[in-house]
Amino acid sequence: MTQNSKLYVGNLSFNTTEDSLRDTFSEHGTVNDVKIITDRDSGRSRGFGFVEMDSAEEAQAAIQELDNTQLDGRSIQVNVARPRNDRGGSRGGYRSNSRW
């Protein structure tokens, strides 16, 4: 996978499935992976997902053809996915840079 072959797909309908997303994007190239992000507690879609295309060229073609188009009654947003930032920081109550 090249960096520019993974796409962010936003504004998804809660009714959109990974299979329907795969079918939509496969019209524009080879789809390697599809993941709709779901809420950890409810299991319900969070309204966005990721599609990994086979190449950066196919990803660009999908962006050109699918960005701002209708899917399951919603106008979807399609962009190159940005890398996840290291969230860092501690989750505990102690802060090492606190002033005493």
N, C-alpha and C positions, 0 to 999 in steps of 0.2 A: 504494500500500500504506500502510495506517495502521500505527502502531507496534504496536498490539495485535492485528494480524491474522496475525502470524508466531508459530507455535507450536513449542515444543520437545517432542519425543517421545522419551522415554527408555525403557530396558529392552527394547529391540527384540531380537527373535530374530535370530541371524546369518543365518537363512533368509529374513527379510523383505526384499522388494524394493521399490524406489521405486514400481513399478506397483501392488503390493498395498497399499502405504501410501496412494497416491493414491485407489485404489478405496474403501478404508475411510473416508477423510475426505470423499470426494465425496458420501457419503450424507448429509452434514450441511451441505453448501454447496458453493460453487464453489472449487475448488483451483487456485491460480495457479502454484504451484511446490512441488516435493518434492525434498529432498536428504537422502540417508542418508550420514553421515560415515564415511569409510573410512580405514583405516590407510595411511599414505603408502608404506610398504615392501611390505606383504603384499597390499594391496588389499581386505582383509577388513573387513567392517562393524565399527565401533567400538561398536555397540549403541545408537546414538542418531541422531536426525536432526531435520530441520526441515520443517514444512509451512506454506506461506503460503496463507491463506484470502483470499477476496475482500473481506471486511469484518470489523470487530471483532465484530459481532453473530454472524456465522457461526463465527468462531473461538471465541467463548464457548459457542456451541451445541455445537461439537465437543468442547470441554473437558468440558462437562456430561455429554455422552453417552459419551465414549470414555475419560476418565481412569479408571484402575484396571480396565479391561476386558481381555479376553484377545485377543491377536493372535498367531497362529502359536505358540500354547502359552505365551506370556509375558504377564504382567500389565503393560500399558504405562502410563507416566506421561505425562500431557499437561498442559502449562502454557504460559502466554504466554512467549515467548522473551525473555530479557534481552539488552539490547544488548551487543555485545562491548566490553570495556574496552580502552583503549589499553594494550598491554602494556609499552610504553616500555622504558627501560633499554638498556644496551649488551650485546652478546654477546661483545665482545672482552675481553681480560684486563685492560685498563686501566680504573681507576676514578678519575674526576676528583676525587672527594672523599676519596681515600686520604691518610693521614698518612704523611709521609716520615720 
